[in-house]
Amino acid sequence: MTSSSSTSQDTKRLAHTYPEGLRADALMEEDVAWSHGNDAEWDGDQFDRSERAALRRVAGLSTELEDVTEVEYRQLRLERVVLVGVWTSGTARDAENSLAELAALAETAGALVLDGVIQRRDKPDAATYIGSGKAQELREIVLETGADTVICDGELSPGQLIQLEDVAKVKVIDRTALILDIFAQHAKSREGKAQVALAQMQYMLPRLRGWGQSLSRQMGGGRGGLATRGPGETKIETDRRRIREKMAKMRREIAEMKTGREVKRQERRRNKVPSVAIAGYTNAGKSSLLNRLTGAGVLVENALFATLDPTVRRAETPSGRLYTLADTVGFVRHLPHHLVEAFRSTMEEVGDSDLILHVVDGSHPVPEEQLAAVREVIRDVGATGVPEIVVINKADLADPLVLQRLLRVEKHSIAVSARTGLGIEELLALIDNELPHPSVEIEALVPYTHGKLVARAHDEGEVLSEEHTPEGTLLKVRVHEELAAELTPYVPAPLA
């Protein structure tokens, strides 16, 4: 990370020393970890007023490459970016962790992070997000590093976006636009692409701008003359109208696709097949866990939002009961509300499930933050009443103290490793125990001519015992009420 020769005296570098070559894909490690000891340390430092308000450099965010071939390959697609954050609450470590996650998001989107700065403020500036003076300092950093984009760690209003671009003289985007861009890159299914397109248009609509001819008006719509009466419609108004029409069309298409998903869910409910939804923070290992439990073969990659399209697979408990396992889209802190709304039909898999496997990255220094962020979205989609098992993944890489803390705080949790298979057998047994059990226990002697009933008892219920007799199959099972009614005629008469 380069140091500015013209940085003003109220710009202060952070005093922390980080390992050389720290990359964005490793930014979630202990070097930027939060700890209780740092609270007292930061509380003890009483900065001068100018220092508190200064832009503070965050070390270790550069993702510049050293290998020549890798540089030549990535130079074709990478934007050179500077990250900007506003620290309004919490500790300095919290602010650094948030900017580190933004760096990981930027690298996932295909950007080269050159520098990162944080400013301490009570609230973001209404005009330029960081204030006019600090915006000028940001312009100097952009010139020095040769950056072509500035990414802000927050959602900017249209006014803030315009003002900051006017000062920085380069493209400015916010966290929401960055996440939407990642989603657009990774969406593969028709439904996923439609949901991302709808979210992007919702975000774009209030931020449309026009220059020059874009502000010119069309000919008026008068009845006579040469069609010059009336001011007509500006180009930007036409663009907004077209976007609204496209959004309406997208909503209709998503509603049609939602109907197909609902039909499948109703079929599973009709057949009394329990469902389990895997939810969790992005890159926590949800797809790896799905592959380990079902052999689904879903893409697994050490990247944020590597898989967006939900996958539903059939699985079987150790006792032989069938259930479905659904992998859902990953969550992140401050997930844009446009995405939550657009992906609502996909996230309904979580709300309609019988059990949630809440996957959290055990190797993350502060997994509690991931748990809180995911539960906030689960609450938004109305799934708070669904039973939850906290699955602490990557236990083979986790700090033992962090594991102990999580297992102590989260009473209904288990530590596993989807990569090595550690704890998977215990997890399967826990799923078997937590899934809803059929309510009726019955013993029936089913004739061999009615073998379909025996097969249904195995598929839809719990077979406690099975014996083949000359008269038929003697079953002792626990089933739901509908199947129990069909088995009732074959209940043996009590002995006199």
C-alpha positions as CSV (number, residue, x, y, z in Angstrom):
1,M,0.0,0.0,0.0
2,T,1.5,3.3,-1.0
3,S,1.8,6.3,1.3
4,S,0.6,9.7,0.2
5,S,3.2,12.4,-0.1
6,S,0.5,15.1,0.1
7,T,-1.6,13.6,2.9
8,S,-2.7,16.4,5.3
9,Q,-1.5,16.3,8.9
10,D,-5.0,15.2,10.2
11,T,-4.7,12.0,8.2
12,K,-3.3,9.3,10.5
13,R,-2.1,5.8,9.6
14,L,-3.2,3.0,11.8
15,A,-0.6,1.9,14.3
16,H,-1.2,-1.9,13.8
17,T,1.3,-4.0,11.9
18,Y,0.0,-6.7,9.6
19,P,1.9,-9.5,7.8
20,E,3.4,-8.8,4.5
21,G,1.2,-9.6,1.5
22,L,-2.1,-10.0,3.3
23,R,-4.7,-10.7,0.6
24,A,-8.4,-10.0,0.5
25,D,-9.3,-13.7,0.6
26,A,-7.5,-14.0,3.9
27,L,-8.8,-10.8,5.4
28,M,-11.1,-12.5,7.8
29,E,-8.3,-14.0,9.8
30,E,-6.8,-13.0,13.2
31,D,-4.9,-10.0,11.8
32,V,-8.2,-8.0,11.6
33,A,-9.9,-10.0,14.4
34,W,-12.0,-8.4,17.1
35,S,-11.1,-9.3,20.7
36,H,-12.2,-8.1,24.1
37,G,-8.7,-6.9,24.8
38,N,-8.8,-4.3,22.0
39,D,-11.9,-2.7,23.5
40,A,-10.0,-1.4,26.5
41,E,-7.0,-0.5,24.3
42,W,-9.0,1.7,22.0
43,D,-11.1,3.2,24.8
44,G,-7.9,4.2,26.5
45,D,-6.6,6.2,23.5
46,Q,-8.1,9.7,23.6
47,F,-7.5,11.1,20.1
48,D,-7.5,14.8,19.4
49,R,-10.6,16.0,17.6
50,S,-8.8,16.3,14.3
51,E,-7.4,12.8,14.6
52,R,-10.8,11.4,15.4
53,A,-12.3,12.9,12.2
54,A,-9.4,12.1,10.0
55,L,-9.3,9.5,7.2
56,R,-7.5,6.5,8.7
57,R,-5.6,4.2,6.4
58,V,-6.3,0.5,6.8
59,A,-3.2,-1.6,6.1
60,G,-3.1,-4.9,4.4
61,L,-5.9,-4.4,1.9
62,S,-3.9,-4.4,-1.3
63,T,-4.5,-7.3,-3.7
64,E,-1.8,-6.3,-6.3
65,L,-0.3,-9.4,-7.8
66,E,3.4,-10.3,-8.1
67,D,3.4,-13.2,-10.4
68,V,3.8,-11.9,-14.0
69,T,1.5,-14.4,-15.7
70,E,-1.3,-13.8,-13.2
71,V,-0.9,-10.1,-13.6
72,E,-1.1,-10.3,-17.4
73,Y,-4.2,-12.5,-17.1
74,R,-6.1,-10.3,-14.6
75,Q,-5.1,-6.9,-16.0
76,L,-7.6,-7.5,-18.7
77,R,-10.6,-7.5,-16.4
78,L,-9.7,-5.9,-13.1
79,E,-10.8,-2.4,-12.0
80,R,-8.4,-0.6,-9.7
81,V,-10.3,0.5,-6.7
82,V,-9.9,2.4,-3.4
83,L,-12.2,1.5,-0.5
84,V,-13.8,4.1,1.8
85,G,-15.6,3.5,5.0
86,V,-17.2,5.6,7.7
87,W,-16.8,4.4,11.3
88,T,-19.9,5.6,13.1
89,S,-20.1,3.0,16.0
90,G,-18.3,0.1,17.6
91,T,-14.5,-0.3,17.9
92,A,-11.9,0.5,15.3
93,R,-11.4,-3.3,14.8
94,D,-15.1,-3.5,13.9
95,A,-14.7,-0.8,11.2
96,E,-11.6,-2.5,9.9
97,N,-13.3,-5.9,9.7
98,S,-16.2,-4.3,7.8
99,L,-13.7,-2.8,5.3
100,A,-11.8,-6.0,5.0
101,E,-15.1,-7.8,4.1
102,L,-15.7,-5.1,1.5
103,A,-12.2,-5.8,0.1
104,A,-13.1,-9.5,-0.2
105,L,-16.3,-8.6,-2.0
106,A,-14.4,-6.3,-4.4
107,E,-11.9,-9.0,-5.2
108,T,-14.8,-11.5,-5.8
109,A,-16.4,-9.0,-8.2
110,G,-13.0,-8.8,-10.1
111,A,-11.4,-5.7,-8.7
112,L,-7.8,-4.9,-7.6
113,V,-7.8,-3.2,-4.2
114,L,-5.1,-0.6,-4.1
115,D,-5.9,1.2,-0.8
116,G,-8.5,1.6,1.9
117,V,-9.3,4.4,4.3
118,I,-11.8,4.9,7.2
119,Q,-13.1,8.1,8.6
120,R,-14.5,8.5,12.2
121,R,-17.8,10.4,12.1
122,D,-21.0,10.5,14.1
123,K,-22.9,9.9,10.9
124,P,-22.1,9.9,7.2
125,D,-22.0,13.4,5.6
126,A,-25.3,14.1,3.8
127,A,-23.6,15.6,0.8
128,T,-20.4,13.6,0.1
129,Y,-20.6,10.7,2.6
130,I,-17.2,11.6,4.1
131,G,-17.3,15.4,4.0
132,S,-16.0,17.9,1.5
133,G,-12.5,18.2,2.9
134,K,-12.0,14.4,3.2
135,A,-13.4,14.0,-0.3
136,Q,-10.5,16.2,-1.6
137,E,-8.1,14.0,0.3
138,L,-9.7,11.0,-1.3
139,R,-9.1,12.6,-4.7
140,E,-5.4,12.9,-3.9
141,I,-5.3,9.2,-3.0
142,V,-7.0,8.3,-6.2
143,L,-4.5,10.3,-8.2
144,E,-1.6,8.8,-6.4
145,T,-2.7,5.2,-6.7
146,G,-4.0,5.5,-10.2
147,A,-7.4,4.1,-9.2
148,D,-10.4,4.3,-11.6
149,T,-13.2,3.4,-9.0
150,V,-14.1,4.3,-5.5
151,I,-16.2,1.8,-3.5
152,C,-18.0,3.1,-0.3
153,D,-18.8,0.7,2.5
154,G,-22.5,1.7,2.8
155,E,-25.5,2.5,0.6
156,L,-25.1,6.0,-0.9
157,S,-28.1,8.2,-1.7
158,P,-28.2,9.4,-5.4
159,G,-27.1,12.9,-4.2
160,Q,-24.1,11.5,-2.3
161,L,-23.1,9.5,-5.3
162,I,-23.2,12.5,-7.7
163,Q,-21.4,14.8,-5.3
164,L,-18.6,12.3,-4.5
165,E,-18.1,11.5,-8.1
166,D,-17.8,15.3,-8.9
167,V,-15.0,15.6,-6.4
168,A,-13.1,12.3,-6.9
169,K,-13.4,12.6,-10.7
170,V,-13.7,8.7,-11.0
171,K,-16.6,6.3,-10.9
172,V,-18.1,5.8,-7.4
173,I,-20.2,2.8,-6.4
174,D,-21.5,1.6,-3.0
175,R,-21.7,-1.7,-1.2
176,T,-25.1,-2.4,-2.6
177,A,-24.1,-2.0,-6.2
178,L,-21.0,-4.2,-5.6
179,I,-23.1,-7.0,-4.2
180,L,-25.6,-6.7,-7.0
181,D,-22.7,-7.0,-9.5
182,I,-21.5,-10.2,-7.9
183,F,-25.0,-11.6,-8.0
184,A,-25.3,-10.7,-11.7
185,Q,-22.0,-12.6,-12.4
186,H,-22.9,-15.7,-10.5
187,A,-26.6,-16.2,-11.3
188,K,-27.0,-19.2,-13.6
189,S,-30.7,-20.3,-13.6
190,R,-33.5,-18.4,-15.3
191,E,-35.1,-17.6,-11.9
192,G,-31.8,-16.4,-10.4
193,K,-31.1,-14.1,-13.4
194,A,-34.6,-12.6,-13.2
195,Q,-34.4,-12.0,-9.5
196,V,-31.0,-10.2,-9.9
197,A,-32.2,-8.2,-12.8
198,L,-35.3,-7.0,-10.8
199,A,-33.0,-6.0,-7.8
200,Q,-30.7,-4.1,-10.1
201,M,-33.5,-2.2,-11.7
202,Q,-35.0,-1.3,-8.3
203,Y,-31.6,0.0,-7.3
204,M,-31.0,1.9,-10.6
205,L,-34.4,3.6,-10.9
206,P,-33.8,6.5,-8.5
207,R,-30.2,6.9,-9.6
208,L,-30.7,7.5,-13.3
209,R,-29.0,10.6,-14.6
210,G,-28.9,12.5,-17.8
211,W,-26.3,14.5,-19.6
212,G,-26.7,16.8,-22.6
213,Q,-29.1,15.2,-25.0
214,S,-30.5,13.0,-22.3
215,L,-32.2,16.0,-20.9
216,S,-33.7,17.1,-24.2
217,R,-37.4,16.8,-24.7
218,Q,-39.3,15.0,-27.3
219,M,-41.7,16.8,-29.6
220,G,-45.0,17.8,-27.9
221,G,-48.1,15.8,-28.3
222,G,-50.5,18.5,-29.4
223,R,-53.2,17.8,-31.9
224,G,-52.4,20.3,-34.6
225,G,-49.5,22.2,-36.0
226,L,-46.2,20.5,-36.4
227,A,-46.4,18.5,-33.2
228,T,-44.4,21.2,-31.3
229,R,-47.0,22.1,-28.6
230,G,-46.3,21.1,-25.0
231,P,-43.0,20.4,-23.4
232,G,-43.0,16.6,-24.2
233,E,-41.2,13.9,-22.3
234,T,-37.5,14.1,-21.4
235,K,-35.2,11.2,-22.3
236,I,-34.7,10.4,-18.6
237,E,-38.4,10.2,-18.0
238,T,-38.7,7.8,-20.9
239,D,-35.9,5.6,-19.4
240,R,-37.7,5.6,-16.1
241,R,-40.9,4.5,-17.7
242,R,-39.2,1.7,-19.6
243,I,-37.5,0.5,-16.4
244,R,-40.8,0.4,-14.6
245,E,-42.4,-1.6,-17.4
246,K,-39.5,-4.1,-17.4
247,M,-39.8,-4.4,-13.6
248,A,-43.5,-5.1,-13.9
249,K,-42.7,-7.8,-16.5
250,M,-40.0,-9.3,-14.3
251,R,-42.3,-9.5,-11.3
252,R,-44.9,-11.4,-13.4
253,E,-42.2,-13.8,-14.6
254,I,-40.9,-14.4,-11.0
255,A,-44.5,-14.9,-9.8
256,E,-45.0,-17.6,-12.5
257,M,-41.8,-19.3,-11.4
258,K,-42.8,-19.0,-7.8
259,T,-46.0,-21.0,-8.7
260,G,-43.9,-23.9,-10.0
261,R,-41.8,-23.9,-6.8
262,E,-44.9,-23.8,-4.7
263,V,-46.4,-26.8,-6.6
264,K,-43.3,-28.8,-5.8
265,R,-43.5,-27.9,-2.1
266,Q,-47.1,-28.9,-2.0
267,E,-46.3,-32.2,-3.5
268,R,-43.7,-32.8,-0.8
269,R,-46.1,-31.8,1.9
270,R,-48.8,-34.1,0.4
271,N,-46.4,-37.0,0.6
272,K,-45.4,-36.0,4.1
273,V,-41.7,-35.6,3.2
274,P,-39.9,-33.4,5.8
275,S,-37.7,-30.6,4.5
276,V,-34.4,-29.2,5.8
277,A,-33.0,-25.8,4.6
278,I,-29.3,-24.9,4.8
279,A,-28.9,-21.2,5.5
280,G,-25.8,-19.3,6.5
281,Y,-23.3,-16.6,5.8
282,T,-21.7,-16.5,2.4
283,N,-18.6,-18.7,2.1
284,A,-19.5,-20.5,5.3
285,G,-19.5,-23.9,3.5
286,K,-23.2,-24.5,2.8
287,S,-22.6,-26.1,-0.6
288,S,-19.8,-28.2,0.8
289,L,-22.1,-29.5,3.5
290,L,-24.8,-30.3,1.0
291,N,-22.3,-32.3,-1.1
292,R,-21.1,-34.1,2.0
293,L,-24.6,-35.0,3.1
294,T,-26.1,-35.9,-0.3
295,G,-23.4,-36.1,-2.9
296,A,-25.1,-33.3,-4.8
297,G,-22.0,-32.2,-6.7
298,V,-22.8,-28.5,-6.3
299,L,-20.0,-26.0,-7.2
300,V,-17.7,-25.4,-4.2
301,E,-15.3,-22.4,-4.4
302,N,-13.5,-20.3,-1.8
303,A,-15.3,-17.2,-2.9
304,L,-18.2,-15.0,-1.7
305,F,-21.6,-15.9,-3.3
306,A,-20.1,-18.7,-5.4
307,T,-23.5,-20.4,-5.7
308,L,-26.8,-18.4,-5.9
309,D,-29.3,-20.8,-7.4
310,P,-31.1,-22.9,-4.7
311,T,-30.5,-26.7,-4.9
312,V,-32.9,-29.3,-3.5
313,R,-31.7,-32.8,-3.0
314,R,-33.2,-36.0,-1.6
315,A,-31.6,-37.4,1.5
316,E,-32.2,-40.2,4.0
317,T,-31.8,-40.3,7.8
318,P,-29.8,-43.0,9.6
319,S,-33.2,-44.6,10.5
320,G,-34.3,-44.7,6.9
321,R,-36.7,-41.7,6.7
322,L,-36.6,-39.6,3.5
323,Y,-36.3,-35.8,3.6
324,T,-35.3,-33.0,1.3
325,L,-32.2,-30.8,1.8
326,A,-32.3,-27.4,0.2
327,D,-29.2,-25.1,-0.2
328,T,-30.2,-21.4,-0.2
329,V,-28.5,-18.2,-1.2
330,G,-25.7,-17.0,1.2
331,F,-26.2,-13.9,3.4
332,V,-23.9,-11.1,4.2
333,R,-24.0,-8.1,6.6
334,H,-26.2,-5.3,5.3
335,L,-27.6,-7.5,2.5
336,P,-29.4,-5.0,0.2
337,H,-33.1,-4.9,0.8
338,H,-33.6,-5.0,-3.0
339,L,-32.1,-8.5,-3.0
340,V,-34.0,-9.7,0.0
341,E,-37.2,-8.6,-1.8
342,A,-36.3,-10.0,-5.1
343,F,-35.1,-13.4,-3.7
344,R,-38.1,-13.7,-1.3
345,S,-39.6,-16.6,-3.3
346,T,-36.2,-18.4,-3.1
347,M,-35.9,-17.7,0.6
348,E,-39.3,-19.1,1.3
349,E,-37.6,-22.5,1.2
350,V,-36.3,-21.5,4.6
351,G,-39.7,-20.4,6.0
352,D,-41.5,-23.5,4.7
353,S,-38.9,-26.0,6.0
354,D,-39.2,-28.2,9.1
355,L,-35.6,-27.6,10.2
356,I,-32.9,-25.0,9.5
357,L,-29.2,-26.0,9.4
358,H,-27.7,-22.6,10.2
359,V,-24.1,-23.0,8.9
360,V,-21.5,-20.6,10.4
361,D,-17.8,-20.4,9.5
362,G,-15.9,-21.6,12.6
363,S,-12.6,-20.3,11.3
364,H,-13.9,-16.7,11.2
365,P,-12.5,-14.7,14.1
366,V,-16.0,-13.3,15.0
367,P,-18.6,-15.9,14.0
368,E,-21.2,-14.3,16.3
369,E,-21.5,-11.4,13.8
370,Q,-22.3,-13.9,11.0
371,L,-24.9,-15.5,13.1
372,A,-26.6,-12.2,13.9
373,A,-26.6,-11.1,10.2
374,V,-28.2,-14.3,9.0
375,R,-30.8,-14.3,11.8
376,E,-31.8,-10.8,10.8
377,V,-32.6,-12.0,7.3
378,I,-34.4,-15.1,8.6
379,R,-36.5,-12.8,10.7
380,D,-37.3,-10.7,7.6
381,V,-38.6,-13.7,5.7
382,G,-40.8,-14.8,8.6
383,A,-39.0,-18.0,9.5
384,T,-38.3,-17.4,13.2
385,G,-40.6,-20.2,14.3
386,V,-38.6,-22.9,12.5
387,P,-36.3,-25.1,14.7
388,E,-32.7,-24.4,14.1
389,I,-29.4,-26.3,14.5
390,V,-26.3,-24.2,14.4
391,V,-23.7,-26.1,12.4
392,I,-20.2,-24.8,13.1
393,N,-18.3,-25.7,9.9
394,K,-14.6,-25.7,9.2
395,A,-13.9,-27.1,12.7
396,D,-10.6,-28.4,11.5
397,L,-9.4,-24.9,10.8
398,A,-11.1,-23.1,13.8
399,D,-9.5,-21.8,16.9
400,P,-10.4,-24.2,19.7
401,L,-11.2,-21.3,22.0
402,V,-13.7,-19.9,19.4
403,L,-15.3,-23.3,19.0
404,Q,-15.7,-23.7,22.8
405,R,-17.2,-20.2,23.0
406,L,-19.7,-21.0,20.3
407,L,-20.7,-24.4,21.6
408,R,-21.2,-22.8,25.1
409,V,-23.3,-19.9,23.8
410,E,-25.3,-21.8,21.2
411,K,-27.0,-24.5,23.1
412,H,-28.3,-26.3,20.0
413,S,-25.1,-26.5,18.0
414,I,-22.6,-29.0,16.6
415,A,-19.0,-28.7,15.3
416,V,-18.3,-30.3,11.9
417,S,-15.9,-30.2,9.0
418,A,-17.5,-30.7,5.6
419,R,-14.0,-31.1,4.1
420,T,-12.8,-33.9,6.3
421,G,-16.1,-35.4,7.4
422,L,-15.6,-34.6,11.1
423,G,-18.9,-34.7,13.0
424,I,-21.0,-35.5,10.0
425,E,-22.4,-38.8,11.5
426,E,-23.4,-36.9,14.7
427,L,-25.0,-34.2,12.5
428,L,-27.1,-36.8,10.6
429,A,-28.2,-38.4,13.9
430,L,-29.2,-34.9,15.2
431,I,-31.2,-34.2,12.1
432,D,-33.0,-37.5,12.4
433,N,-33.9,-36.7,16.0
434,E,-35.0,-33.1,15.3
435,L,-37.2,-33.7,12.2
436,P,-40.9,-34.0,13.1
437,H,-41.9,-37.6,13.8
438,P,-45.2,-39.1,12.6
439,S,-47.9,-38.8,15.3
440,V,-49.6,-42.3,15.2
441,E,-48.1,-45.5,16.2
442,I,-49.8,-48.6,14.8
443,E,-49.2,-52.4,14.4
444,A,-50.7,-54.0,11.3
445,L,-50.6,-57.3,9.5
446,V,-50.5,-56.2,5.8
447,P,-51.2,-58.9,3.2
448,Y,-48.6,-59.5,0.6
449,T,-51.0,-58.4,-2.1
450,H,-50.9,-54.8,-0.5
451,G,-47.1,-54.4,-0.7
452,K,-47.6,-50.7,-1.7
453,L,-48.7,-49.9,1.9
454,V,-45.5,-51.5,3.3
455,A,-43.4,-49.4,0.8
456,R,-45.3,-46.2,1.9
457,A,-44.7,-47.0,5.5
458,H,-41.0,-47.2,4.8
459,D,-41.0,-43.9,2.8
460,E,-43.4,-41.8,4.8
461,G,-43.1,-43.2,8.4
462,E,-40.8,-44.9,10.9
463,V,-40.7,-48.6,10.8
464,L,-40.1,-49.8,14.4
465,S,-40.2,-53.5,13.6
466,E,-41.0,-55.7,10.6
467,E,-41.7,-59.4,10.5
468,H,-42.7,-61.6,7.5
469,T,-45.4,-64.2,8.5
470,P,-47.4,-66.7,6.4
471,E,-50.4,-64.3,6.4
472,G,-48.4,-61.2,5.4
473,T,-46.0,-58.5,6.7
474,L,-46.4,-57.7,10.4
475,L,-45.5,-54.0,10.8
476,K,-45.1,-51.9,13.9
477,V,-44.8,-48.3,12.5
478,R,-45.2,-44.7,13.4
479,V,-47.0,-42.9,10.6
480,H,-49.1,-39.9,9.9
481,E,-52.9,-39.9,10.3
482,E,-53.8,-40.5,6.6
483,L,-51.6,-43.6,6.3
484,A,-52.7,-44.8,9.7
485,A,-56.3,-44.8,8.5
486,E,-55.4,-47.0,5.5
487,L,-53.5,-49.4,7.8
488,T,-56.3,-49.7,10.4
489,P,-58.3,-52.5,8.6
490,Y,-55.2,-54.7,8.9
491,V,-54.7,-54.3,12.6
492,P,-54.8,-57.8,14.2
493,A,-57.8,-58.6,16.4
494,P,-56.9,-58.7,20.1
495,L,-56.5,-62.2,21.6
496,A,-59.5,-63.4,23.6
